[in-house]
Amino acid sequence: MKLLGLKLGSLALLLVSTGVGCGRGYSAFCEEMMDCQRGNDADIEACIIELERQEEIASIYGCDDDWDRAFTCVEEESHCRARVYTHDARCNRDLTDVNLCVN
């Protein structure tokens, strides 16, 4: 599960992610991220699928609240800077909580 933790962390740092029933959801998030990174429709679809997969893994481990909190933060704090869709360090604690929960 350590690899998953690294993937969650790295994806979240690029975001990351996730239609958790609040905010704009995965689709809008991935569209904004791919607009920033000059992605295409296939990239948007891959982003959505990856976020749904990570959300499902978090759910399997009982980490739904941690996932929701982390994605909400990333969704709200992400912005485009030099073609990189990123967030400020404000979300790092929430992202760490998800990683610790699933590992």
C-alpha positions as CSV (number, residue, x, y, z in Angstrom):
1,M,0.0,0.0,0.0
2,K,3.0,2.3,0.2
3,L,2.9,2.7,-3.6
4,L,-0.7,3.7,-3.4
5,G,0.2,6.3,-0.8
6,L,2.8,7.7,-3.1
7,K,0.4,7.8,-6.0
8,L,-2.3,9.5,-3.9
9,G,0.2,12.0,-2.7
10,S,1.7,12.8,-6.1
11,L,-1.7,12.9,-7.8
12,A,-3.1,15.2,-5.1
13,L,-0.1,17.4,-5.4
14,L,-0.9,17.8,-9.1
15,L,-4.5,18.3,-8.4
16,V,-5.8,15.7,-7.7
17,S,-9.3,15.0,-7.0
18,T,-12.9,13.7,-6.8
19,G,-16.7,13.9,-7.1
20,V,-17.4,13.5,-3.4
21,G,-20.8,15.0,-3.5
22,C,-19.7,18.5,-2.9
23,G,-18.1,21.3,-4.9
24,R,-17.7,21.0,-8.6
25,G,-16.8,17.3,-8.7
26,Y,-14.3,15.3,-10.6
27,S,-15.4,16.3,-14.1
28,A,-15.1,20.0,-13.6
29,F,-11.9,19.6,-11.6
30,C,-10.3,17.4,-14.3
31,E,-11.4,19.8,-17.1
32,E,-9.8,22.7,-15.3
33,M,-6.6,20.8,-14.7
34,M,-6.4,19.6,-18.3
35,D,-7.2,23.1,-19.6
36,C,-4.2,24.3,-17.6
37,Q,-1.9,21.4,-18.8
38,R,-3.2,21.5,-22.3
39,G,-4.7,18.0,-22.1
40,N,-7.4,16.5,-24.3
41,D,-10.6,14.7,-23.7
42,A,-8.8,11.4,-23.1
43,D,-6.7,13.1,-20.4
44,I,-9.9,14.4,-18.8
45,E,-11.4,10.9,-18.8
46,A,-8.2,9.3,-17.4
47,C,-8.1,11.9,-14.6
48,I,-11.8,11.2,-13.7
49,I,-11.2,7.4,-13.7
50,E,-8.1,7.8,-11.5
51,L,-9.9,10.0,-9.0
52,E,-12.8,7.6,-8.8
53,R,-10.4,4.7,-8.3
54,Q,-8.6,6.5,-5.5
55,E,-11.9,7.5,-3.9
56,E,-13.0,3.8,-4.0
57,I,-9.7,2.7,-2.4
58,A,-10.2,5.3,0.4
59,S,-13.7,4.0,0.9
60,I,-12.5,0.4,1.2
61,Y,-10.2,1.4,4.0
62,G,-12.9,3.5,5.7
63,C,-11.1,6.8,4.8
64,D,-14.1,8.5,3.2
65,D,-14.0,11.5,5.5
66,D,-10.3,12.0,5.0
67,W,-10.7,11.7,1.2
68,D,-13.6,14.1,1.1
69,R,-11.7,16.7,3.2
70,A,-8.5,16.3,1.1
71,F,-10.2,16.6,-2.2
72,T,-12.4,19.5,-1.2
73,C,-9.3,21.4,-0.1
74,V,-7.4,20.5,-3.3
75,E,-10.4,21.4,-5.4
76,E,-10.8,24.8,-3.7
77,E,-7.1,25.7,-3.5
78,S,-5.9,24.5,-6.9
79,H,-4.8,27.0,-9.5
80,C,-2.9,27.0,-12.8
81,R,0.7,28.3,-12.7
82,A,3.0,27.9,-15.7
83,R,0.9,25.0,-17.1
84,V,1.0,23.2,-13.7
85,Y,-2.3,22.7,-11.9
86,T,-1.3,22.8,-8.2
87,H,-2.4,23.9,-4.8
88,D,-0.7,25.7,-2.0
89,A,0.6,23.9,1.1
90,R,-2.7,24.4,2.9
91,C,-3.9,20.9,1.8
92,N,-0.8,19.0,2.7
93,R,-2.1,17.9,6.1
94,D,-5.4,16.6,4.7
95,L,-3.5,14.8,1.9
96,T,-1.2,13.2,4.5
97,D,-4.2,12.1,6.5
98,V,-5.5,10.2,3.5
99,N,-2.2,8.6,2.9
100,L,-1.8,7.5,6.5
101,C,-5.4,6.1,6.6
102,V,-5.0,3.9,3.5
103,N,-1.5,2.7,4.4
